[in-house]
């Protein structure tokens, strides 16, 4: 773990319908859903926070989509925060959700009080590059060949998890992946290769935790450590034994690492 995050930033103004409890907004990745944060909800409530897990467009109870764009995803997040009456909540974004969080912090630098970036990246390079073309072909090839998301879900999840994931977390990840509409999955894969927020990393001025699993092959630890080094005062934590879905593979360790940052940032509201 590197240097502590900047002090003096209070965690979220109070949610008006929640009796004065600081708010934390959770953003899932590709093939996830709001319910994929179930292992965090009770723990964060128990810590005195107000956790709000969102379905990104096309996921969960929301209609399937054919296209995605990071500016639109961030605008959707902003509209939800406004509708819920939140002011400067903390963000916890996993993978693509971490990219949405980075986009949101660039669009509204003073809109959030802290963020946890989990298994994510500051960029995906040139969307026209050979690596990106191969990434799309590899991820979408089975669907184009006629396979369904329920048929592919277990192999996708097992391909990104570490060697000994929590059994219930693995089952939940497979279920959310299987429930993802094929059109939404295609749109997300094509969207992710357009991402690049590297230029804004030095401008981020709120406490940041970059959190990654030891066996994460999608967002390797060395890459996330370099990312943290470019954000002023950011913390970097690597969780041993887990892969790309640390909140489901090792929920207790994940919760401890995230709550350490958020509770250190929170004002004294336990009255």
N, C-alpha and C positions, 0 to 999 in steps of 0.2 A: 504493500500500500504506500502511495506517495503522500505528498504534503496534504494537509487538511484543506478542505474547501474554504473559500472566503467567508469570514464571519460577518454577522450583522444583517443578514438577509432573513426576514421573517417568512415562515412558511404559510402561504395562502391567507388572504382575508377570509372571514368566516362564511361558511355556507349558510344562507339565511334560514333554511328549513332544517338545519341540523344542530341547532342549539349551540353554535359557536365552536365547531370542530374543524380543524384544518383539513383541506381536501387534497386528494392525490388522484390523478387521472391516469388510468392504465391503457396503453395502446398495444394491441397484439401485432404479430407478424403474419406473413403469408400462411394461409391454412389454419389460422387461429380463430379466436372469437372472444367476446367478452367473458364467456364462461370458462375460458382457458386460464383465467386469473383466479379461479375459485380457491386454490390453496393460499392465496394472499389475502382474500377479503376478510376472513375472520381474524387473522393475525394483525392486520392493520387496524381494524376496528378495535381490537383489544389493546392496541398501543395508543388509542385515543385519537386516531385519524379517521377521516371520512373517505374510504376508497370508492372510486367510481370507475368501473371497467366499461369501456365502450366497444361496440361493434363498428369497425370501419365500414365504409360503403361497400355493399355487396356481400357482407358477412352476417352471420347470426340471423336475426329476424328481419334484416334489411334486404330489399330486393337485389337480385343478382345484377352485376354490371358487366359491360363489354369493354370499357376503357377506364383507365386511371391516370391521374396526374397529381404530382406531389403538391402543387399549389392548391388544387381542388381539395385534396385530402386535408391539408392544413386549414383551409377555409371551413371545411366541414367540422373540424375540431373546434375552431373558433366559434362557430355558430352554436355548437352544443354547449360549450362553456358559458356563452352568453345566455342561452336558454335556461341553463341550470342556475344562473345567478352567481357563478363563481368568480372570484377575483384573485388573480395570480396564484392559481393552483400549482402544485408540483406535478411533473410529468414522469411517468415510468414507461419507456417505450422499448419494445423488444423487436429486434431485427428490422423489418420494414416499419414497424411502429416507432422505432428509434430514429429512423429517417424522417418520418412525419414530425417527430418531436424537434429534430434539428431544423427542419423547414419552418416550423412554427416559431422557434426561438429567433430565427433570422427575420421573419415577418413582423414579429412583435417582441422586440428585445426585452421590454419591461412587462410582458404579459404573464410571465411565469417566475416562480421564486426559486425553483431548483429543478433538476432533471436527472434521471437515472437512465443511461443509455446501455441497453443490454444486448450483447451479441449483435452489434450493428457496425456500420462502416460510415465514414464521411463521404464516400464516393464509390461509384461503380465503374468509373472510367468512361471511355467513349462508347456510346450505345451502338456505333457503327463498327466497332472493332471485332476482330476475330474471336477473342475470348467471350465477348458478350453474345455474339451470334451462336457460339457453341453452347453457352449457358442456356440460352432460350431453347435451342434444339434439344439439349439433353433433358431439360425440365418438362418440355411440352411434347416431346416425341411420343411417349406412351399414350397420351391423350389423343394425339393425332392418329395413332395406330388403332384407336377404338377402345382403349381401356377407360374405365370410369374412376372417379375420385374414390368411391368406396373400395374399389379393387386395389387402388394404388396406395391408399392411406397408410397402411402398416409399413410398407417398404419405404415410403418417404420419411415417416417418423423415425423408424429404426436407423435410417441412413444419416440422420442428423443428431441423434441422441448419443450420449456416452455409453460406456460398457455396462453399467449397472443402474439404470434409472429406477426411480420409484414406480412400482407397478401401477398404482392408481393414476399417477401422473402420465405414464405412457398410454394408458387406456383413454384418458381424457384427450390427450393430444391426437390420438388416432381418430377418436370420435369427431373432434372439431375439423380435422383434415377431411374426413370422409363426408362431412356435411357441407363443405365448401363447394359452391356451384362451380362447374368447370369453366364457365365464362369468366367468373371472378378470378379464379386461379390464373387463367391465361392473361387477363388484364394486369394482374399484379406482377407476374413474371416479366412482362414486357415493360411495365412501368419502372421496375426496380433498376433496370440497366441504364436508365436516364439520370440517375441520382448523382448529384455532386454538390456538396455543401462545404468543401474543404476551405474555401476562401473565408467563410464566416467563423471558423473555429476560434481564431484569436479574439473575435468580437464578443464571444459569449461571456457574460458577466455575472452569472449566477452559479451557486454551488452545483457541481456536476460529479456524478459517479459513473465511470466507465466500467462495466461489470461483464465478465466473460467466463465461459467454462473452459477448463483445461483442454478438453477434447473438441472444442468448437472448430470445425473445419470451414464453416461458412464465414465466420468472423474470427480468424485466428488470434490468439492472445497477443502475439507480438504486434500485430496490426493495431489492435485496440489500445495497447500500451503506447504506441506511437501517437495514436489519436489523442489520448489523454494528455500527452506531453504538449500538445498544441493548444490545449484549452487552459487558460490561466487558472491555477489553483485546483485543477481537477484531481479527483482521486481515481486510482486504478486498482481493481480487485479481480483476481483470477480465482475462481472456485475450483478446487481439485475434484477430479473424478467425473465431471459432468461435461455434456456437449452443448448443443445449440439451444436447448430448452431448459435452462437452469431452474426457472421458477417451478417447473413440473418435475424435473429429475431429482432435485434436492431442495424442496420448498423451505425447509427449516433454515438451511444455510443461506439460501437466497434472501429470505425475509430478514434474517439477522443483518446481512450486509446492507440491504437497502434501508432498513429502519435506522441503522446507525447514522446514515447521512441525514435522513429526513427528520429524525428526532433531535439531532444536533442543530438543525436549522429551524425547528419549530419554536414559536413563542410559548411562554408558560400560560396555557389555557386550561389547565386541569384545576378548575376552581370548584 
